[in-house]
Amino acid sequence: MADTIFISVGEPSGDNALSRVIEVLKKQHKSLTFFGLGGQRLKQLGQEQFANREDLAVIGFWEVAKKYLYFRKLFHKCLREIKERKPKVVILVDYPGFNLRLAKEIKKLGIPIIYYISPQIWAWGKKRIVEIQKNIDLMIPILPFEEKFYQDSSVNVKYAGHYLTEDIPHEYIASEIPPDGHLALLPGSRLQEIERMLPVMLETAKSINGKYQLKSVIAGVKNLYDYESHIKNSNYISVVYDNPRKVIHDAKLVLTASGTATLEVGLIGRPMVIIYKTGTLTYQIAKRLVTLESIGLVNLVLGENMLPELIQHDANEIKIVDALSKFISDKMYHDEIVTKLHTIPSLLGKKDVSKNIATFIGEYL
């Protein structure tokens, strides 16, 4: 009889992380089948998917509210299929607005629920810890400080390290900064993020080139956005598609949207400025809910605000150029940051991350 898993993944980073685990599980459990929500990599591994990845990648309170009926219909479809197919285990990955509601209903069916990549409830929505205590059988976080948070909250937790430590090419991690490197622009992997972040990044690239003759490279996502139309006739900026790690590795400085990308940049060891812009309503709500001083995961892992963060109206060309310029003009500051970044691999790294997580999940099969 086939081992069947329901998987709910709503974001590209989660799709990337879990696909590595599924590759291991498929070797160990030859008859493994899986269905639900996911991205391109899970689809390539054989996941039967109920939605297009582009429809799932929505961020912001208002943006999600506009698609309420779509998500409600998808929610009920997932529940129907789970009831009919009775999978041996359910794996939920991040995406808390959808997944924590789903967990509440699945719990009634008596199916074990594993949550991989913890929702950031330590940043906001700490009342959600009660939902996790009630509904989640195993939490597998990816950040070191999350393990203690869940232990202190009496949640069954197992920490194996961060998937990026094995996902990024080994020779890239804490690598030497190329003297002729460019400014890497990482506007995000979702259309909404790119539309909000790229314009100010392009303004910054123009100013930085005028000030330091430093060229810029955009880490683009193929078939998602028309980057080229914004940079035609500009000889100081180019696009490299679907290879963000190389764009980061070949850079001397990075301007990035907040999120998983900040850890990728940190592991590779490049000084960065972190920015974030969102809708006005989302920003006003988040400002009242978020309890952290940092939004950058790299700063949270380091335990201090080492890398500059510019949010909403502060994420403007003048302030970003000033922050990037300090890395160029102040060598002591630059070298101090690089030294700190080189500690990140040891903070995140454990051997055989995906293999160990596959073992945790395999116990439920």
C-alpha positions, 0 to 999 in steps of 0.5 A: 500500500502506498505511503500518502502525504498531504503537503501544503506549501505556499511560497517558493522558499518552502517549496525549495526546502521541502523538496530536498526532504521529499527527495530523501523520503522518496528513496526510502519509501519507494511507493510514496505519493503526495498531493496538495499545494506546492511549487515547481520543485515539488511538482517536478518530484511528482506532487499532484497540485490543486493550485498554481504557485502564482496564485498562492504567492500573495502577501499583505492583509489587504491583498489576501482579503481580496482573494478571500473567496479563492482561498476559501474554496481552495481550503475546502478542496484541500479538506475534502481531498484529505478526508477522502484519501486519508494520508498517513501524515500531513506536512504544513510548511510556513504559510501560517494564515492558511496552514494553521486554519487547516491544521485545526480542521485536520486535527479532528480527523486524527491524522498526524500533523508535522509543521516544517519551517515555523510561522514567525509567531515569536515576531507577532501573533504569539497567541497562535502558540495555543493553536500550535500546542493543540494541533501540531504533533511535531514542529521542525523549525529552521532557525536556532533560537526557535527550538528553545522558544517551542521547548519553553512552550511545551511543543514537541520540537526537533531542530536539524539546522537550516536547509540553506547550509546544504542548498547553497554551493559549498564553495560559495559559503563565506567566500572571498569578496571579488574586488571587481564585484557588482551591486546585487539587487534582490527585489524578491521572488513574488510579483508584488514584492518586485513591483514594490521593491524594484523601482527604488532599487533601480534609482539606487543603482543609478546613483551608486553607478554615478557615485562609484562607477559600480555596476548592478545586477538584478537577480531576476525570476524568469517569466515573472516580471518584465525587468528588461523594459526598465533597464533598456539603454542603461549600460550600468545594470543587467539581469541574470535569471534564476541564479540568485546565488551566483548573483550574490557570490559575484557581488561586493555589495547587496541590496535585498528585500527582507526574507530568506534572501538575507540569510542567503546573502549572510551565508555567502558573506556579502555586506547588505542593506535590507529594505522592505515596502508593503501596502499602507494598510498592511504596514499600519497593521504590522507596525502594531503587531510586530514586537521585534526590533529587526525584520531581517532574518540575518540580524535575528540570527546574529542577535543584533542589528548589524545590517542596516534595515530600511522599511517603508518610507525610509526605504528611499534612494537617499537613505539606501545610497547612504547605507551602501556608501558606508560599506565602501567608505568605511573599511573598518565597518565593512570588515567588521560586518564581513567577520560577523557574517562569517559566523552565520554558517556555524550558527545555522549549520548542522550536517545532513539537514534534509536527511535528518528531517526526512528521518523525523517525518519517516517515523510517522510513515 
